[in-house]
Amino acid sequence: METPAPAPPLDRETKASERPGDHKDELRLWLRMLTCSTLIETEIRNRLREEFKTTLPRFDLMAQLDKTVVGMTVGEVSQRLMVSNGNVTAVVAGLVTDGLVDKRSAPQDRRVQILTLTAPGRKAFRAMAERHEDWIAELFAGLGQPEIGQLFRLLGETKTSLHRAIASRAKDAADEAAKGDAR
């Protein structure tokens, strides 16, 4: 007797796909994109934890520091990662304790902390980055180069559309505020 294939896991897209007529295409597209992003991120988190006993925030922070030999301030790292200084500080504390990141006061302002990867930190990050690249390739292995190129182009157009919509909304809000000020 043949074992039935397991049902696909429930995700954000499932509800909308059960009754597609109830949802606009744009909503279903958003849910599909979110589902794909979540699946990839969850898998990368799991692999980083299993293979390197680390977290995605630690990996991401080390990736930023790997781009420079002179270091970055906590503020610069938080800006690049789009998280608060507090979030960066908490992750940095563990990396410093583990000897992967060095933290020192900036010469011009002792209140500012400069972060750099230590030699062991750079070596550890590069090993993780190499595996990370392999994992991403593995996750996208079901797509050929033409599909990857097309998807990349379409997502670029999507990003441009999003920026336009956000800028338009901001302009409309500013126009409304100006009208309110004029009254």
C-alpha positions as CSV (number, residue, x, y, z in Angstrom):
1,M,0.0,0.0,0.0
2,E,1.3,3.4,-1.0
3,T,1.8,6.0,1.7
4,P,0.0,9.2,0.8
5,A,2.2,12.3,0.3
6,P,2.2,14.6,3.3
7,A,-0.1,17.6,3.0
8,P,1.8,20.9,2.4
9,P,2.3,22.9,5.6
10,L,-0.2,25.6,6.3
11,D,1.1,29.1,5.6
12,R,-0.1,32.7,5.0
13,E,-1.1,31.9,1.5
14,T,-3.2,28.8,2.2
15,K,-6.4,30.7,3.3
16,A,-6.4,32.9,0.3
17,S,-5.7,30.0,-2.1
18,E,-8.7,28.0,-0.7
19,R,-11.1,30.7,-2.0
20,P,-9.2,32.7,-4.7
21,G,-12.3,34.5,-5.8
22,D,-12.5,36.2,-2.4
23,H,-9.2,37.9,-2.7
24,K,-7.7,40.3,-5.2
25,D,-4.7,39.1,-7.2
26,E,-2.5,41.7,-5.5
27,L,-3.3,40.3,-2.1
28,R,-2.7,36.7,-3.2
29,L,0.7,37.8,-4.7
30,W,1.7,39.6,-1.5
31,L,0.9,36.4,0.5
32,R,2.8,34.2,-1.9
33,M,5.9,36.5,-1.7
34,L,5.6,36.6,2.1
35,T,5.3,32.8,2.3
36,C,8.3,32.3,0.1
37,S,10.4,34.8,2.1
38,T,9.3,33.2,5.4
39,L,10.1,29.7,4.1
40,I,13.6,30.7,3.0
41,E,14.3,32.7,6.2
42,T,13.1,29.8,8.5
43,E,15.2,27.3,6.6
44,I,18.3,29.5,6.8
45,R,17.7,30.1,10.5
46,N,17.5,26.3,11.1
47,R,20.6,25.6,9.1
48,L,22.7,28.3,10.8
49,R,21.6,26.9,14.2
50,E,22.2,23.3,13.3
51,E,25.5,23.7,11.5
52,F,27.1,26.7,13.2
53,K,25.2,27.0,16.5
54,T,24.4,30.6,15.6
55,T,21.5,32.8,14.8
56,L,20.5,34.8,11.8
57,P,20.9,38.1,13.6
58,R,24.5,37.2,14.5
59,F,25.2,36.1,10.9
60,D,23.6,39.3,9.5
61,L,25.7,41.5,11.9
62,M,28.9,39.7,11.0
63,A,28.0,40.1,7.3
64,Q,28.0,43.8,7.7
65,L,31.2,43.9,9.6
66,D,32.9,41.6,7.0
67,K,32.4,44.4,4.4
68,T,35.0,46.7,6.2
69,V,38.4,46.4,7.8
70,V,38.1,49.8,9.6
71,G,34.9,48.8,11.5
72,M,31.5,50.3,11.9
73,T,29.7,52.1,14.7
74,V,26.7,50.5,16.4
75,G,24.6,53.1,14.7
76,E,25.9,52.3,11.3
77,V,25.3,48.6,11.8
78,S,21.7,49.2,13.1
79,Q,21.0,51.5,10.2
80,R,22.2,48.9,7.7
81,L,20.3,46.1,9.4
82,M,17.2,48.3,9.9
83,V,17.0,47.5,13.6
84,S,17.4,49.5,16.8
85,N,20.7,50.2,18.4
86,G,19.5,48.1,21.4
87,N,19.0,45.1,19.2
88,V,22.5,45.5,17.8
89,T,24.0,46.0,21.2
90,A,22.5,42.7,22.5
91,V,23.8,40.7,19.5
92,V,27.2,42.4,19.8
93,A,27.5,41.5,23.4
94,G,27.4,37.8,22.6
95,L,29.7,38.1,19.7
96,V,32.3,40.0,21.8
97,T,32.0,37.3,24.6
98,D,32.6,34.6,21.9
99,G,35.7,36.5,20.6
100,L,34.2,37.0,17.2
101,V,33.8,40.8,17.4
102,D,36.0,43.5,18.9
103,K,34.4,46.6,20.4
104,R,36.4,49.8,21.1
105,S,35.8,53.4,21.7
106,A,36.2,55.8,18.7
107,P,39.3,58.0,19.1
108,Q,37.3,61.2,18.3
109,D,34.3,60.4,20.7
110,R,34.7,57.8,23.5
111,R,30.9,57.4,23.6
112,V,30.9,55.9,20.1
113,Q,31.7,52.3,19.8
114,I,33.5,50.9,16.8
115,L,32.9,47.2,15.9
116,T,35.2,45.0,13.9
117,L,35.4,41.3,13.3
118,T,38.3,39.6,15.0
119,A,40.5,37.3,12.9
120,P,38.6,34.3,14.3
121,G,35.3,36.1,13.7
122,R,36.2,36.8,10.0
123,K,37.2,33.2,9.5
124,A,34.0,31.9,11.1
125,F,31.8,34.3,9.1
126,R,33.5,33.4,5.8
127,A,32.8,29.7,6.5
128,M,29.2,30.5,7.3
129,A,28.8,32.8,4.2
130,E,30.1,30.0,1.9
131,R,27.6,27.6,3.3
132,H,24.8,30.2,3.2
133,E,25.5,30.7,-0.5
134,D,25.3,27.0,-1.1
135,W,22.0,26.8,0.9
136,I,20.4,29.6,-1.1
137,A,21.5,27.9,-4.4
138,E,20.0,24.6,-3.1
139,L,16.7,26.3,-2.2
140,F,16.4,27.8,-5.7
141,A,17.7,24.7,-7.5
142,G,14.2,24.1,-8.9
143,L,14.4,27.2,-11.0
144,G,16.5,27.5,-14.1
145,Q,18.6,30.6,-14.9
146,P,16.0,32.1,-17.2
147,E,13.4,31.8,-14.5
148,I,15.8,33.3,-11.9
149,G,16.5,36.2,-14.2
150,Q,12.9,36.8,-15.0
151,L,11.9,36.6,-11.3
152,F,14.8,39.0,-10.4
153,R,13.6,41.5,-13.0
154,L,10.0,41.3,-11.9
155,L,10.9,41.7,-8.3
156,G,13.0,44.7,-9.3
157,E,9.9,46.2,-11.0
158,T,7.9,45.3,-7.9
159,K,10.4,47.2,-5.7
160,T,10.2,50.2,-7.9
161,S,6.4,50.1,-7.8
162,L,6.4,49.9,-4.0
163,H,8.8,52.9,-3.7
164,R,6.5,54.9,-6.0
165,A,3.4,54.0,-4.0
166,I,5.1,54.8,-0.7
167,A,6.4,58.1,-2.0
168,S,3.0,59.0,-3.4
169,R,1.3,58.3,-0.1
170,A,4.0,60.4,1.7
171,K,3.4,63.3,-0.7
172,D,-0.4,63.0,-0.2
173,A,0.0,63.1,3.5
174,A,2.3,66.1,3.3
175,D,-0.2,67.9,1.0
176,E,-3.0,67.2,3.5
177,A,-0.9,68.5,6.4
178,A,-0.1,71.6,4.4
179,K,-3.8,72.2,3.8
180,G,-4.5,71.8,7.5
181,D,-1.8,74.3,8.3
182,A,-3.3,76.8,5.9
183,R,-6.7,76.7,7.5
